[in-house]
């Protein structure tokens, strides 16, 4: 005899704390518009992309949560946190901070 429990599913709060010199970045979805008016999504561009640092390990010097940074497109590891795509990469793979 099987018994069915009726419970409301609980949403798990997920937190990712990077270790050592790793950072967690939420890549931006910025688009670029050419002079001719052609809109190129960030995912189509080669080279580097920007993102916002959402967490930094204790040894990740020079960056902190909230910084906008530039990094190579293929850098780090792709991770999904509660449906949001983020990148986890070592601090050394960051190229620059972006000041708007």
C-alpha positions in Angstrom: 0.0 0.0 0.0 1.5 3.3 -1.0 0.9 6.4 1.0 0.9 9.9 -0.6 2.0 12.8 1.5 0.5 16.1 0.7 3.1 18.8 1.4 3.7 22.0 -0.2 7.1 22.1 -1.8 9.6 24.3 0.0 11.9 26.6 -2.0 15.5 26.1 -1.1 17.6 29.2 -0.7 20.8 28.5 -2.5 24.0 30.4 -1.7 27.3 30.0 -3.4 30.4 31.0 -1.4 33.5 30.9 -3.6 36.7 29.6 -2.1 40.3 30.9 -2.3 40.6 33.4 -5.2 37.5 32.4 -7.1 34.7 34.8 -8.0 31.0 34.3 -8.9 29.9 36.5 -11.8 26.4 37.1 -13.3 27.1 37.7 -17.0 25.3 40.7 -18.5 22.9 40.4 -21.4 24.0 43.7 -22.9 23.5 44.3 -26.6 25.7 46.3 -28.9 24.3 48.4 -31.7 26.5 49.1 -34.7 26.6 52.5 -36.5 24.3 51.0 -39.2 21.7 50.1 -36.5 22.4 46.4 -36.4 21.9 45.0 -32.9 24.4 42.3 -31.9 23.5 40.3 -28.7 26.3 39.8 -26.3 26.2 36.1 -26.8 27.1 36.5 -30.5 30.3 38.6 -29.9 33.6 36.9 -29.8 36.3 37.7 -27.2 35.2 39.2 -23.9 32.0 39.8 -22.0 31.0 41.8 -19.0 29.3 40.8 -15.8 28.6 41.8 -12.2 30.6 40.1 -9.4 28.0 38.7 -7.0 30.5 36.9 -4.6 34.3 36.9 -4.1 36.5 34.4 -2.2 38.7 35.6 0.6 41.8 35.7 -1.6 40.2 37.4 -4.6 42.0 40.8 -4.2 40.9 43.8 -6.2 37.3 42.9 -6.7 34.2 42.9 -4.6 30.5 42.2 -5.0 28.8 44.8 -7.2 31.9 45.4 -9.4 31.3 45.3 -13.2 34.2 43.3 -14.7 35.4 42.2 -18.1 36.5 38.5 -18.7 37.1 36.1 -21.6 34.0 34.5 -23.0 35.2 30.9 -22.4 36.6 31.6 -18.9 35.6 29.7 -15.8 32.7 27.3 -15.2 29.0 27.7 -16.1 26.7 27.1 -13.1 23.0 27.5 -12.6 21.8 28.9 -9.2 18.0 28.8 -8.7 17.5 29.2 -12.5 20.1 32.0 -12.9 23.2 31.3 -15.0 26.4 32.4 -13.3 30.2 31.9 -14.0 32.7 30.8 -11.4 36.2 31.6 -12.3 39.6 32.3 -10.7 40.4 36.0 -10.0 43.4 35.7 -12.4 41.0 35.3 -15.4 39.5 38.7 -14.9 40.8 41.3 -17.3 39.5 44.6 -15.9 36.9 46.4 -13.9 34.5 48.5 -15.9 33.6 52.0 -14.8 30.4 53.3 -16.5 
